[in-house]
Amino acid sequence: MAPPRTGAPLAETAWQQVDTPALLVDVGRLEANIADMAATFADRGVALRPHFKTTKCLAVAERQRAAGAIGFTCSTPAEVQALGLAGFGGLLWAHLPVGPAKVAAAVSFAGEWGVTVFVDSMAVAAPLSDAAVAHGVVV
């Protein structure tokens, strides 16, 4: 795999030399999109918590945070861990913690990084609450 390349845009003839698969990002467009989204939410008085699954890129998340994102929404335990370990806060795990493994993960995430989870019923909330109390963690 070729190392990441930054700098000037590729010349037309250089496209043929890009080893695929490759991710090419128009950084100017990325920055403009981040700024537009941040402004749209700020103008409406709404805090922005972008979904990390969209980019799965810590460098983009850092740019979003710098533009005013208050945190990030995550779908998977891997996304929560990536952001938590990188020092990002304000994480929302948008996945119901059903079953012992996911309940344990939610309690661990809440204890380590203050992750917020949501539930849709008492049947989901009760095991999570029991595990949180047992570990002295607020979820």
FENDA-V701327 format. One record per residue. SS is DSSP state (alpha for helix, beta for strand, coil for the rest). Layout:
# FENDA-V701327
ss->SS
ss->SS
This chain:
# FENDA-V701327
ss->coil
ss->coil
ss->coil
ss->coil
ss->coil
ss->coil
ss->coil
ss->coil
ss->coil
ss->coil
ss->coil
ss->alpha
ss->alpha
ss->alpha
ss->alpha
ss->alpha
ss->alpha
ss->coil
ss->coil
ss->coil
ss->coil
ss->coil
ss->coil
ss->coil
ss->coil
ss->coil
ss->alpha
ss->alpha
ss->alpha
ss->alpha
ss->alpha
ss->alpha
ss->alpha
ss->alpha
ss->alpha
ss->alpha
ss->alpha
ss->alpha
ss->alpha
ss->alpha
ss->alpha
ss->alpha
ss->alpha
ss->coil
ss->coil
ss->coil
ss->coil
ss->coil
ss->beta
ss->beta
ss->beta
ss->alpha
ss->alpha
ss->alpha
ss->coil
ss->coil
ss->coil
ss->alpha
ss->alpha
ss->alpha
ss->alpha
ss->alpha
ss->alpha
ss->alpha
ss->alpha
ss->alpha
ss->coil
ss->coil
ss->coil
ss->coil
ss->beta
ss->beta
ss->beta
ss->beta
ss->coil
ss->coil
ss->alpha
ss->alpha
ss->alpha
ss->alpha
ss->alpha
ss->alpha
ss->alpha
ss->alpha
ss->alpha
ss->coil
ss->coil
ss->coil
ss->coil
ss->coil
ss->beta
ss->beta
ss->beta
ss->coil
ss->coil
ss->coil
ss->coil
ss->coil
ss->coil
ss->alpha
ss->alpha
ss->alpha
ss->alpha
ss->alpha
ss->alpha
ss->alpha
ss->alpha
ss->alpha
ss->alpha
ss->alpha
ss->alpha
ss->alpha
ss->alpha
ss->coil
ss->coil
ss->beta
ss->beta
ss->coil
ss->coil
ss->coil
ss->coil
ss->alpha
ss->alpha
ss->alpha
ss->alpha
ss->alpha
ss->alpha
ss->alpha
ss->alpha
ss->alpha
ss->alpha
ss->alpha
ss->alpha
ss->alpha
ss->alpha
ss->coil
ss->coil
ss->coil
ss->coil
